Amino acid sequence: MLKPEHLQRITDEIAAKFGELNQPLPTSQTLKKRVGEVAAKLDLVSREDYDRLLQIHQRTRQKVDQLNSRLDALEAKLGSPAKD
């Protein structure tokens, strides 16, 4: 779920857009509720989860690169051509 300060920022931005379009502004509570409902339907991850998954991916990528290097060295040593 969105943090309250993020929800407030989004609500403020939407309210500003309504003002620019000369549209009647829904109540703040209604707008927050709608934004919350839409956000709840999105498949969002927190920054912390994203950063953690990025670190896992980077470590995995590094290990794959190391294994590829070792495989290339072994194939070169055995005289086998590398298969791509």
PyMOL Python script that loads the backbone (N, CA, C, O; Angstrom):
from pymol import cmd

cmd.read_pdbstr("""\
ATOM      1  N   MET A   1       0.840  -1.183   0.000  1.00  0.00           N
ATOM      2  CA  MET A   1       0.000   0.000   0.000  1.00  0.00           C
ATOM      3  C   MET A   1       0.879   1.239   0.000  1.00  0.00           C
ATOM      4  O   MET A   1       2.001   1.217   0.506  1.00  0.00           O
ATOM      5  N   LEU A   2       0.369   2.303  -0.564  1.00  0.00           N
ATOM      6  CA  LEU A   2       1.109   3.557  -0.612  1.00  0.00           C
ATOM      7  C   LEU A   2       1.230   4.173   0.773  1.00  0.00           C
ATOM      8  O   LEU A   2       0.316   4.085   1.593  1.00  0.00           O
ATOM      9  N   LYS A   3       2.359   4.789   1.013  1.00  0.00           N
ATOM     10  CA  LYS A   3       2.543   5.527   2.259  1.00  0.00           C
ATOM     11  C   LYS A   3       1.641   6.748   2.230  1.00  0.00           C
ATOM     12  O   LYS A   3       1.381   7.294   1.158  1.00  0.00           O
ATOM     13  N   PRO A   4       1.155   7.190   3.393  1.00  0.00           N
ATOM     14  CA  PRO A   4       0.236   8.334   3.435  1.00  0.00           C
ATOM     15  C   PRO A   4       0.790   9.589   2.750  1.00  0.00           C
ATOM     16  O   PRO A   4       0.043  10.320   2.099  1.00  0.00           O
ATOM     17  N   GLU A   5       2.097   9.841   2.894  1.00  0.00           N
ATOM     18  CA  GLU A   5       2.657  11.041   2.269  1.00  0.00           C
ATOM     19  C   GLU A   5       2.680  10.934   0.737  1.00  0.00           C
ATOM     20  O   GLU A   5       2.533  11.938   0.040  1.00  0.00           O
ATOM     21  N   HIS A   6       2.863   9.718   0.221  1.00  0.00           N
ATOM     22  CA  HIS A   6       2.797   9.528  -1.233  1.00  0.00           C
ATOM     23  C   HIS A   6       1.369   9.696  -1.735  1.00  0.00           C
ATOM     24  O   HIS A   6       1.124  10.311  -2.773  1.00  0.00           O
ATOM     25  N   LEU A   7       0.444   9.140  -0.982  1.00  0.00           N
ATOM     26  CA  LEU A   7      -0.970   9.266  -1.339  1.00  0.00           C
ATOM     27  C   LEU A   7      -1.393  10.728  -1.339  1.00  0.00           C
ATOM     28  O   LEU A   7      -2.143  11.158  -2.216  1.00  0.00           O
ATOM     29  N   GLN A   8      -0.917  11.494  -0.360  1.00  0.00           N
ATOM     30  CA  GLN A   8      -1.249  12.913  -0.284  1.00  0.00           C
ATOM     31  C   GLN A   8      -0.665  13.662  -1.480  1.00  0.00           C
ATOM     32  O   GLN A   8      -1.332  14.518  -2.061  1.00  0.00           O
ATOM     33  N   ARG A   9       0.570  13.347  -1.847  1.00  0.00           N
ATOM     34  CA  ARG A   9       1.217  14.022  -2.984  1.00  0.00           C
ATOM     35  C   ARG A   9       0.453  13.741  -4.280  1.00  0.00           C
ATOM     36  O   ARG A   9       0.212  14.650  -5.075  1.00  0.00           O
ATOM     37  N   ILE A  10       0.080  12.494  -4.485  1.00  0.00           N
ATOM     38  CA  ILE A  10      -0.675  12.129  -5.688  1.00  0.00           C
ATOM     39  C   ILE A  10      -2.023  12.841  -5.698  1.00  0.00           C
ATOM     40  O   ILE A  10      -2.451  13.362  -6.728  1.00  0.00           O
ATOM     41  N   THR A  11      -2.682  12.858  -4.555  1.00  0.00           N
ATOM     42  CA  THR A  11      -3.968  13.534  -4.433  1.00  0.00           C
ATOM     43  C   THR A  11      -3.828  15.023  -4.754  1.00  0.00           C
ATOM     44  O   THR A  11      -4.660  15.585  -5.467  1.00  0.00           O
ATOM     45  N   ASP A  12      -2.793  15.652  -4.238  1.00  0.00           N
ATOM     46  CA  ASP A  12      -2.561  17.073  -4.511  1.00  0.00           C
ATOM     47  C   ASP A  12      -2.324  17.327  -6.003  1.00  0.00           C
ATOM     48  O   ASP A  12      -2.824  18.303  -6.562  1.00  0.00           O
ATOM     49  N   GLU A  13      -1.558  16.439  -6.635  1.00  0.00           N
ATOM     50  CA  GLU A  13      -1.292  16.591  -8.067  1.00  0.00           C
ATOM     51  C   GLU A  13      -2.566  16.437  -8.892  1.00  0.00           C
ATOM     52  O   GLU A  13      -2.787  17.182  -9.846  1.00  0.00           O
ATOM     53  N   ILE A  14      -3.396  15.477  -8.523  1.00  0.00           N
ATOM     54  CA  ILE A  14      -4.660  15.279  -9.241  1.00  0.00           C
ATOM     55  C   ILE A  14      -5.569  16.487  -9.042  1.00  0.00           C
ATOM     56  O   ILE A  14      -6.210  16.954  -9.983  1.00  0.00           O
ATOM     57  N   ALA A  15      -5.617  16.979  -7.827  1.00  0.00           N
ATOM     58  CA  ALA A  15      -6.447  18.160  -7.545  1.00  0.00           C
ATOM     59  C   ALA A  15      -5.976  19.347  -8.382  1.00  0.00           C
ATOM     60  O   ALA A  15      -6.795  20.106  -8.899  1.00  0.00           O
ATOM     61  N   ALA A  16      -4.668  19.507  -8.516  1.00  0.00           N
ATOM     62  CA  ALA A  16      -4.125  20.598  -9.328  1.00  0.00           C
ATOM     63  C   ALA A  16      -4.532  20.437 -10.790  1.00  0.00           C
ATOM     64  O   ALA A  16      -4.863  21.419 -11.455  1.00  0.00           O
ATOM     65  N   LYS A  17      -4.510  19.222 -11.283  1.00  0.00           N
ATOM     66  CA  LYS A  17      -4.912  18.973 -12.678  1.00  0.00           C
ATOM     67  C   LYS A  17      -6.395  19.298 -12.884  1.00  0.00           C
ATOM     68  O   LYS A  17      -6.770  19.869 -13.907  1.00  0.00           O
ATOM     69  N   PHE A  18      -7.233  18.936 -11.913  1.00  0.00           N
ATOM     70  CA  PHE A  18      -8.653  19.286 -12.018  1.00  0.00           C
ATOM     71  C   PHE A  18      -8.810  20.798 -12.117  1.00  0.00           C
ATOM     72  O   PHE A  18      -9.618  21.301 -12.898  1.00  0.00           O
ATOM     73  N   GLY A  19      -8.030  21.512 -11.316  1.00  0.00           N
ATOM     74  CA  GLY A  19      -8.088  22.973 -11.345  1.00  0.00           C
ATOM     75  C   GLY A  19      -7.666  23.523 -12.692  1.00  0.00           C
ATOM     76  O   GLY A  19      -8.272  24.471 -13.191  1.00  0.00           O
ATOM     77  N   GLU A  20      -6.634  22.941 -13.290  1.00  0.00           N
ATOM     78  CA  GLU A  20      -6.169  23.382 -14.600  1.00  0.00           C
ATOM     79  C   GLU A  20      -7.223  23.140 -15.685  1.00  0.00           C
ATOM     80  O   GLU A  20      -7.311  23.894 -16.653  1.00  0.00           O
ATOM     81  N   LEU A  21      -8.002  22.106 -15.516  1.00  0.00           N
ATOM     82  CA  LEU A  21      -9.023  21.748 -16.502  1.00  0.00           C
ATOM     83  C   LEU A  21     -10.365  22.421 -16.221  1.00  0.00           C
ATOM     84  O   LEU A  21     -11.344  22.180 -16.927  1.00  0.00           O
ATOM     85  N   ASN A  22     -10.409  23.259 -15.194  1.00  0.00           N
ATOM     86  CA  ASN A  22     -11.644  23.930 -14.780  1.00  0.00           C
ATOM     87  C   ASN A  22     -12.769  22.937 -14.520  1.00  0.00           C
ATOM     88  O   ASN A  22     -13.927  23.186 -14.856  1.00  0.00           O
ATOM     89  N   GLN A  23     -12.415  21.820 -13.921  1.00  0.00           N
ATOM     90  CA  GLN A  23     -13.385  20.787 -13.569  1.00  0.00           C
ATOM     91  C   GLN A  23     -13.714  20.916 -12.083  1.00  0.00           C
ATOM     92  O   GLN A  23     -12.873  21.344 -11.293  1.00  0.00           O
ATOM     93  N   PRO A  24     -14.942  20.544 -11.704  1.00  0.00           N
ATOM     94  CA  PRO A  24     -15.257  20.574 -10.269  1.00  0.00           C
ATOM     95  C   PRO A  24     -14.356  19.587  -9.530  1.00  0.00           C
ATOM     96  O   PRO A  24     -14.135  18.461  -9.975  1.00  0.00           O
ATOM     97  N   LEU A  25     -13.858  20.032  -8.419  1.00  0.00           N
ATOM     98  CA  LEU A  25     -12.919  19.232  -7.639  1.00  0.00           C
ATOM     99  C   LEU A  25     -13.668  18.317  -6.679  1.00  0.00           C
ATOM    100  O   LEU A  25     -14.471  18.784  -5.872  1.00  0.00           O
ATOM    101  N   PRO A  26     -13.400  16.992  -6.766  1.00  0.00           N
ATOM    102  CA  PRO A  26     -14.017  16.101  -5.787  1.00  0.00           C
ATOM    103  C   PRO A  26     -13.447  16.404  -4.401  1.00  0.00           C
ATOM    104  O   PRO A  26     -12.385  17.012  -4.274  1.00  0.00           O
ATOM    105  N   THR A  27     -14.152  15.982  -3.393  1.00  0.00           N
ATOM    106  CA  THR A  27     -13.660  16.226  -2.035  1.00  0.00           C
ATOM    107  C   THR A  27     -12.332  15.501  -1.839  1.00  0.00           C
ATOM    108  O   THR A  27     -12.047  14.500  -2.496  1.00  0.00           O
ATOM    109  N   SER A  28     -11.552  16.018  -0.946  1.00  0.00           N
ATOM    110  CA  SER A  28     -10.231  15.438  -0.680  1.00  0.00           C
ATOM    111  C   SER A  28     -10.364  13.982  -0.240  1.00  0.00           C
ATOM    112  O   SER A  28      -9.587  13.123  -0.656  1.00  0.00           O
ATOM    113  N   GLN A  29     -11.350  13.720   0.599  1.00  0.00           N
ATOM    114  CA  GLN A  29     -11.550  12.359   1.097  1.00  0.00           C
ATOM    115  C   GLN A  29     -11.918  11.409  -0.042  1.00  0.00           C
ATOM    116  O   GLN A  29     -11.417  10.286  -0.104  1.00  0.00           O
ATOM    117  N   THR A  30     -12.802  11.864  -0.952  1.00  0.00           N
ATOM    118  CA  THR A  30     -13.203  11.043  -2.101  1.00  0.00           C
ATOM    119  C   THR A  30     -12.006  10.791  -3.001  1.00  0.00           C
ATOM    120  O   THR A  30     -11.797   9.670  -3.464  1.00  0.00           O
ATOM    121  N   LEU A  31     -11.231  11.817  -3.246  1.00  0.00           N
ATOM    122  CA  LEU A  31     -10.062  11.699  -4.104  1.00  0.00           C
ATOM    123  C   LEU A  31      -9.035  10.739  -3.499  1.00  0.00           C
ATOM    124  O   LEU A  31      -8.482   9.902  -4.213  1.00  0.00           O
ATOM    125  N   LYS A  32      -8.777  10.848  -2.206  1.00  0.00           N
ATOM    126  CA  LYS A  32      -7.843   9.941  -1.541  1.00  0.00           C
ATOM    127  C   LYS A  32      -8.328   8.496  -1.633  1.00  0.00           C
ATOM    128  O   LYS A  32      -7.550   7.573  -1.871  1.00  0.00           O
ATOM    129  N   LYS A  33      -9.631   8.329  -1.439  1.00  0.00           N
ATOM    130  CA  LYS A  33     -10.208   6.984  -1.498  1.00  0.00           C
ATOM    131  C   LYS A  33     -10.017   6.386  -2.891  1.00  0.00           C
ATOM    132  O   LYS A  33      -9.615   5.230  -3.024  1.00  0.00           O
ATOM    133  N   ARG A  34     -10.305   7.169  -3.920  1.00  0.00           N
ATOM    134  CA  ARG A  34     -10.172   6.681  -5.309  1.00  0.00           C
ATOM    135  C   ARG A  34      -8.720   6.363  -5.653  1.00  0.00           C
ATOM    136  O   ARG A  34      -8.427   5.331  -6.257  1.00  0.00           O
ATOM    137  N   VAL A  35      -7.819   7.256  -5.264  1.00  0.00           N
ATOM    138  CA  VAL A  35      -6.397   7.018  -5.535  1.00  0.00           C
ATOM    139  C   VAL A  35      -5.936   5.757  -4.803  1.00  0.00           C
ATOM    140  O   VAL A  35      -5.196   4.949  -5.364  1.00  0.00           O
ATOM    141  N   GLY A  36      -6.361   5.590  -3.575  1.00  0.00           N
ATOM    142  CA  GLY A  36      -6.016   4.394  -2.809  1.00  0.00           C
ATOM    143  C   GLY A  36      -6.538   3.124  -3.463  1.00  0.00           C
ATOM    144  O   GLY A  36      -5.841   2.110  -3.502  1.00  0.00           O
ATOM    145  N   GLU A  37      -7.768   3.177  -3.978  1.00  0.00           N
ATOM    146  CA  GLU A  37      -8.352   2.010  -4.649  1.00  0.00           C
ATOM    147  C   GLU A  37      -7.564   1.650  -5.907  1.00  0.00           C
ATOM    148  O   GLU A  37      -7.282   0.479  -6.164  1.00  0.00           O
ATOM    149  N   VAL A  38      -7.218   2.663  -6.679  1.00  0.00           N
ATOM    150  CA  VAL A  38      -6.452   2.415  -7.905  1.00  0.00           C
ATOM    151  C   VAL A  38      -5.066   1.872  -7.562  1.00  0.00           C
ATOM    152  O   VAL A  38      -4.606   0.914  -8.184  1.00  0.00           O
ATOM    153  N   ALA A  39      -4.405   2.471  -6.585  1.00  0.00           N
ATOM    154  CA  ALA A  39      -3.065   2.031  -6.197  1.00  0.00           C
ATOM    155  C   ALA A  39      -3.089   0.595  -5.678  1.00  0.00           C
ATOM    156  O   ALA A  39      -2.151  -0.167  -5.911  1.00  0.00           O
ATOM    157  N   ALA A  40      -4.152   0.230  -4.978  1.00  0.00           N
ATOM    158  CA  ALA A  40      -4.254  -1.129  -4.433  1.00  0.00           C
ATOM    159  C   ALA A  40      -4.348  -2.166  -5.545  1.00  0.00           C
ATOM    160  O   ALA A  40      -3.953  -3.317  -5.355  1.00  0.00           O
ATOM    161  N   LYS A  41      -4.861  -1.775  -6.686  1.00  0.00           N
ATOM    162  CA  LYS A  41      -4.994  -2.698  -7.813  1.00  0.00           C
ATOM    163  C   LYS A  41      -3.686  -2.864  -8.583  1.00  0.00           C
ATOM    164  O   LYS A  41      -3.523  -3.823  -9.337  1.00  0.00           O
ATOM    165  N   LEU A  42      -2.756  -1.930  -8.393  1.00  0.00           N
ATOM    166  CA  LEU A  42      -1.484  -1.995  -9.102  1.00  0.00           C
ATOM    167  C   LEU A  42      -0.562  -3.015  -8.451  1.00  0.00           C
ATOM    168  O   LEU A  42      -0.629  -3.261  -7.247  1.00  0.00           O
ATOM    169  N   ASP A  43       0.287  -3.594  -9.265  1.00  0.00           N
ATOM    170  CA  ASP A  43       1.254  -4.565  -8.775  1.00  0.00           C
ATOM    171  C   ASP A  43       2.539  -3.818  -8.425  1.00  0.00           C
ATOM    172  O   ASP A  43       3.495  -3.808  -9.199  1.00  0.00           O
ATOM    173  N   LEU A  44       2.546  -3.190  -7.240  1.00  0.00           N
ATOM    174  CA  LEU A  44       3.657  -2.349  -6.822  1.00  0.00           C
ATOM    175  C   LEU A  44       4.543  -3.081  -5.821  1.00  0.00           C
ATOM    176  O   LEU A  44       4.081  -3.939  -5.069  1.00  0.00           O
ATOM    177  N   VAL A  45       5.820  -2.724  -5.828  1.00  0.00           N
ATOM    178  CA  VAL A  45       6.742  -3.224  -4.819  1.00  0.00           C
ATOM    179  C   VAL A  45       7.376  -2.024  -4.135  1.00  0.00           C
ATOM    180  O   VAL A  45       7.471  -0.940  -4.711  1.00  0.00           O
ATOM    181  N   SER A  46       7.800  -2.232  -2.924  1.00  0.00           N
ATOM    182  CA  SER A  46       8.448  -1.138  -2.202  1.00  0.00           C
ATOM    183  C   SER A  46       9.853  -0.934  -2.742  1.00  0.00           C
ATOM    184  O   SER A  46      10.417  -1.820  -3.384  1.00  0.00           O
ATOM    185  N   ARG A  47      10.406   0.227  -2.481  1.00  0.00           N
ATOM    186  CA  ARG A  47      11.784   0.533  -2.890  1.00  0.00           C
ATOM    187  C   ARG A  47      12.749  -0.454  -2.255  1.00  0.00           C
ATOM    188  O   ARG A  47      13.708  -0.891  -2.890  1.00  0.00           O
ATOM    189  N   GLU A  48      12.491  -0.808  -0.988  1.00  0.00           N
ATOM    190  CA  GLU A  48      13.358  -1.744  -0.278  1.00  0.00           C
ATOM    191  C   GLU A  48      13.346  -3.114  -0.952  1.00  0.00           C
ATOM    192  O   GLU A  48      14.400  -3.722  -1.139  1.00  0.00           O
ATOM    193  N   ASP A  49      12.163  -3.603  -1.317  1.00  0.00           N
ATOM    194  CA  ASP A  49      12.064  -4.889  -2.003  1.00  0.00           C
ATOM    195  C   ASP A  49      12.759  -4.834  -3.361  1.00  0.00           C
ATOM    196  O   ASP A  49      13.465  -5.767  -3.742  1.00  0.00           O
ATOM    197  N   TYR A  50      12.556  -3.740  -4.084  1.00  0.00           N
ATOM    198  CA  TYR A  50      13.192  -3.581  -5.394  1.00  0.00           C
ATOM    199  C   TYR A  50      14.719  -3.594  -5.253  1.00  0.00           C
ATOM    200  O   TYR A  50      15.406  -4.292  -5.998  1.00  0.00           O
ATOM    201  N   ASP A  51      15.241  -2.829  -4.307  1.00  0.00           N
ATOM    202  CA  ASP A  51      16.691  -2.771  -4.109  1.00  0.00           C
ATOM    203  C   ASP A  51      17.249  -4.138  -3.726  1.00  0.00           C
ATOM    204  O   ASP A  51      18.313  -4.536  -4.199  1.00  0.00           O
ATOM    205  N   ARG A  52      16.526  -4.854  -2.867  1.00  0.00           N
ATOM    206  CA  ARG A  52      16.963  -6.185  -2.445  1.00  0.00           C
ATOM    207  C   ARG A  52      16.994  -7.143  -3.645  1.00  0.00           C
ATOM    208  O   ARG A  52      17.951  -7.900  -3.810  1.00  0.00           O
ATOM    209  N   LEU A  53      15.958  -7.108  -4.473  1.00  0.00           N
ATOM    210  CA  LEU A  53      15.918  -7.973  -5.650  1.00  0.00           C
ATOM    211  C   LEU A  53      16.992  -7.591  -6.661  1.00  0.00           C
ATOM    212  O   LEU A  53      17.559  -8.459  -7.324  1.00  0.00           O
ATOM    213  N   LEU A  54      17.271  -6.304  -6.779  1.00  0.00           N
ATOM    214  CA  LEU A  54      18.327  -5.846  -7.676  1.00  0.00           C
ATOM    215  C   LEU A  54      19.684  -6.374  -7.218  1.00  0.00           C
ATOM    216  O   LEU A  54      20.493  -6.796  -8.045  1.00  0.00           O
ATOM    217  N   GLN A  55      19.940  -6.356  -5.916  1.00  0.00           N
ATOM    218  CA  GLN A  55      21.198  -6.896  -5.391  1.00  0.00           C
ATOM    219  C   GLN A  55      21.314  -8.394  -5.671  1.00  0.00           C
ATOM    220  O   GLN A  55      22.380  -8.882  -6.047  1.00  0.00           O
ATOM    221  N   ILE A  56      20.215  -9.113  -5.485  1.00  0.00           N
ATOM    222  CA  ILE A  56      20.214 -10.557  -5.769  1.00  0.00           C
ATOM    223  C   ILE A  56      20.508 -10.787  -7.239  1.00  0.00           C
ATOM    224  O   ILE A  56      21.304 -11.660  -7.587  1.00  0.00           O
ATOM    225  N   HIS A  57      19.874 -10.013  -8.099  1.00  0.00           N
ATOM    226  CA  HIS A  57      20.097 -10.148  -9.542  1.00  0.00           C
ATOM    227  C   HIS A  57      21.557  -9.872  -9.893  1.00  0.00           C
ATOM    228  O   HIS A  57      22.153 -10.606 -10.681  1.00  0.00           O
ATOM    229  N   GLN A  58      22.132  -8.827  -9.318  1.00  0.00           N
ATOM    230  CA  GLN A  58      23.521  -8.477  -9.616  1.00  0.00           C
ATOM    231  C   GLN A  58      24.479  -9.576  -9.168  1.00  0.00           C
ATOM    232  O   GLN A  58      25.421  -9.908  -9.888  1.00  0.00           O
ATOM    233  N   ARG A  59      24.245 -10.141  -7.987  1.00  0.00           N
ATOM    234  CA  ARG A  59      25.091 -11.242  -7.512  1.00  0.00           C
ATOM    235  C   ARG A  59      24.945 -12.461  -8.424  1.00  0.00           C
ATOM    236  O   ARG A  59      25.933 -13.117  -8.755  1.00  0.00           O
ATOM    237  N   THR A  60      23.734 -12.755  -8.819  1.00  0.00           N
ATOM    238  CA  THR A  60      23.484 -13.895  -9.703  1.00  0.00           C
ATOM    239  C   THR A  60      24.160 -13.678 -11.045  1.00  0.00           C
ATOM    240  O   THR A  60      24.788 -14.590 -11.583  1.00  0.00           O
ATOM    241  N   ARG A  61      24.034 -12.469 -11.589  1.00  0.00           N
ATOM    242  CA  ARG A  61      24.667 -12.145 -12.866  1.00  0.00           C
ATOM    243  C   ARG A  61      26.176 -12.316 -12.775  1.00  0.00           C
ATOM    244  O   ARG A  61      26.802 -12.838 -13.697  1.00  0.00           O
ATOM    245  N   GLN A  62      26.761 -11.878 -11.664  1.00  0.00           N
ATOM    246  CA  GLN A  62      28.200 -12.010 -11.449  1.00  0.00           C
ATOM    247  C   GLN A  62      28.612 -13.485 -11.407  1.00  0.00           C
ATOM    248  O   GLN A  62      29.622 -13.867 -11.998  1.00  0.00           O
ATOM    249  N   LYS A  63      27.830 -14.307 -10.712  1.00  0.00           N
ATOM    250  CA  LYS A  63      28.139 -15.733 -10.640  1.00  0.00           C
ATOM    251  C   LYS A  63      28.026 -16.397 -12.012  1.00  0.00           C
ATOM    252  O   LYS A  63      28.850 -17.241 -12.367  1.00  0.00           O
ATOM    253  N   VAL A  64      27.017 -16.021 -12.773  1.00  0.00           N
ATOM    254  CA  VAL A  64      26.852 -16.579 -14.118  1.00  0.00           C
ATOM    255  C   VAL A  64      28.043 -16.196 -14.989  1.00  0.00           C
ATOM    256  O   VAL A  64      28.557 -17.030 -15.735  1.00  0.00           O
ATOM    257  N   ASP A  65      28.483 -14.954 -14.903  1.00  0.00           N
ATOM    258  CA  ASP A  65      29.642 -14.510 -15.672  1.00  0.00           C
ATOM    259  C   ASP A  65      30.898 -15.275 -15.261  1.00  0.00           C
ATOM    260  O   ASP A  65      31.697 -15.662 -16.113  1.00  0.00           O
ATOM    261  N   GLN A  66      31.072 -15.495 -13.949  1.00  0.00           N
ATOM    262  CA  GLN A  66      32.221 -16.266 -13.478  1.00  0.00           C
ATOM    263  C   GLN A  66      32.170 -17.699 -13.991  1.00  0.00           C
ATOM    264  O   GLN A  66      33.184 -18.246 -14.424  1.00  0.00           O
ATOM    265  N   LEU A  67      30.994 -18.302 -13.940  1.00  0.00           N
ATOM    266  CA  LEU A  67      30.862 -19.674 -14.434  1.00  0.00           C
ATOM    267  C   LEU A  67      31.105 -19.753 -15.940  1.00  0.00           C
ATOM    268  O   LEU A  67      31.709 -20.713 -16.419  1.00  0.00           O
ATOM    269  N   ASN A  68      30.644 -18.760 -16.682  1.00  0.00           N
ATOM    270  CA  ASN A  68      30.910 -18.732 -18.124  1.00  0.00           C
ATOM    271  C   ASN A  68      32.405 -18.634 -18.397  1.00  0.00           C
ATOM    272  O   ASN A  68      32.917 -19.291 -19.303  1.00  0.00           O
ATOM    273  N   SER A  69      33.100 -17.823 -17.624  1.00  0.00           N
ATOM    274  CA  SER A  69      34.553 -17.693 -17.787  1.00  0.00           C
ATOM    275  C   SER A  69      35.251 -19.017 -17.490  1.00  0.00           C
ATOM    276  O   SER A  69      36.154 -19.428 -18.218  1.00  0.00           O
ATOM    277  N   ARG A  70      34.832 -19.675 -16.430  1.00  0.00           N
ATOM    278  CA  ARG A  70      35.427 -20.971 -16.081  1.00  0.00           C
ATOM    279  C   ARG A  70      35.145 -22.008 -17.163  1.00  0.00           C
ATOM    280  O   ARG A  70      36.018 -22.798 -17.520  1.00  0.00           O
ATOM    281  N   LEU A  71      33.923 -21.997 -17.677  1.00  0.00           N
ATOM    282  CA  LEU A  71      33.572 -22.939 -18.739  1.00  0.00           C
ATOM    283  C   LEU A  71      34.403 -22.681 -19.986  1.00  0.00           C
ATOM    284  O   LEU A  71      34.903 -23.619 -20.607  1.00  0.00           O
ATOM    285  N   ASP A  72      34.552 -21.414 -20.352  1.00  0.00           N
ATOM    286  CA  ASP A  72      35.369 -21.072 -21.520  1.00  0.00           C
ATOM    287  C   ASP A  72      36.811 -21.545 -21.332  1.00  0.00           C
ATOM    288  O   ASP A  72      37.423 -22.075 -22.259  1.00  0.00           O
ATOM    289  N   ALA A  73      37.349 -21.349 -20.126  1.00  0.00           N
ATOM    290  CA  ALA A  73      38.720 -21.777 -19.847  1.00  0.00           C
ATOM    291  C   ALA A  73      38.853 -23.294 -19.939  1.00  0.00           C
ATOM    292  O   ALA A  73      39.822 -23.806 -20.500  1.00  0.00           O
ATOM    293  N   LEU A  74      37.880 -24.004 -19.389  1.00  0.00           N
ATOM    294  CA  LEU A  74      37.914 -25.470 -19.463  1.00  0.00           C
ATOM    295  C   LEU A  74      37.793 -25.960 -20.895  1.00  0.00           C
ATOM    296  O   LEU A  74      38.502 -26.881 -21.302  1.00  0.00           O
ATOM    297  N   GLU A  75      36.907 -25.357 -21.654  1.00  0.00           N
ATOM    298  CA  GLU A  75      36.746 -25.754 -23.054  1.00  0.00           C
ATOM    299  C   GLU A  75      38.008 -25.460 -23.845  1.00  0.00           C
ATOM    300  O   GLU A  75      38.402 -26.248 -24.705  1.00  0.00           O
ATOM    301  N   ALA A  76      38.637 -24.339 -23.562  1.00  0.00           N
ATOM    302  CA  ALA A  76      39.890 -23.998 -24.258  1.00  0.00           C
ATOM    303  C   ALA A  76      40.979 -25.002 -23.889  1.00  0.00           C
ATOM    304  O   ALA A  76      41.772 -25.411 -24.737  1.00  0.00           O
ATOM    305  N   LYS A  77      41.008 -25.390 -22.629  1.00  0.00           N
ATOM    306  CA  LYS A  77      42.001 -26.350 -22.159  1.00  0.00           C
ATOM    307  C   LYS A  77      41.789 -27.722 -22.802  1.00  0.00           C
ATOM    308  O   LYS A  77      42.754 -28.410 -23.134  1.00  0.00           O
ATOM    309  N   LEU A  78      40.541 -28.111 -22.974  1.00  0.00           N
ATOM    310  CA  LEU A  78      40.221 -29.408 -23.568  1.00  0.00           C
ATOM    311  C   LEU A  78      40.177 -29.358 -25.087  1.00  0.00           C
ATOM    312  O   LEU A  78      40.121 -30.400 -25.740  1.00  0.00           O
ATOM    313  N   GLY A  79      40.202 -28.172 -25.650  1.00  0.00           N
ATOM    314  CA  GLY A  79      40.174 -28.030 -27.099  1.00  0.00           C
ATOM    315  C   GLY A  79      38.780 -28.159 -27.696  1.00  0.00           C
ATOM    316  O   GLY A  79      38.638 -28.362 -28.902  1.00  0.00           O
ATOM    317  N   SER A  80      37.757 -28.043 -26.869  1.00  0.00           N
ATOM    318  CA  SER A  80      36.382 -28.129 -27.369  1.00  0.00           C
ATOM    319  C   SER A  80      35.921 -26.740 -27.769  1.00  0.00           C
ATOM    320  O   SER A  80      36.207 -25.768 -27.069  1.00  0.00           O
ATOM    321  N   PRO A  81      35.211 -26.631 -28.884  1.00  0.00           N
ATOM    322  CA  PRO A  81      34.668 -25.316 -29.254  1.00  0.00           C
ATOM    323  C   PRO A  81      33.503 -24.943 -28.346  1.00  0.00           C
ATOM    324  O   PRO A  81      32.722 -25.800 -27.934  1.00  0.00           O
ATOM    325  N   ALA A  82      33.401 -23.689 -28.051  1.00  0.00           N
ATOM    326  CA  ALA A  82      32.296 -23.199 -27.209  1.00  0.00           C
ATOM    327  C   ALA A  82      31.007 -23.254 -28.006  1.00  0.00           C
ATOM    328  O   ALA A  82      30.983 -22.940 -29.196  1.00  0.00           O
ATOM    329  N   LYS A  83      29.928 -23.658 -27.332  1.00  0.00           N
ATOM    330  CA  LYS A  83      28.607 -23.707 -27.975  1.00  0.00           C
ATOM    331  C   LYS A  83      27.769 -22.571 -27.466  1.00  0.00           C
ATOM    332  O   LYS A  83      27.638 -22.402 -26.254  1.00  0.00           O
ATOM    333  N   ASP A  84      27.187 -21.772 -28.363  1.00  0.00           N
ATOM    334  CA  ASP A  84      26.318 -20.655 -27.970  1.00  0.00           C
ATOM    335  C   ASP A  84      24.892 -20.956 -28.287  1.00  0.00           C
ATOM    336  O   ASP A  84      24.015 -20.132 -28.027  1.00  0.00           O
TER     337      ASP A  84
END
""", "prot")
cmd.dss("prot")
cmd.show_as("cartoon", "prot")
cmd.util.cbc("prot")
cmd.orient("prot")
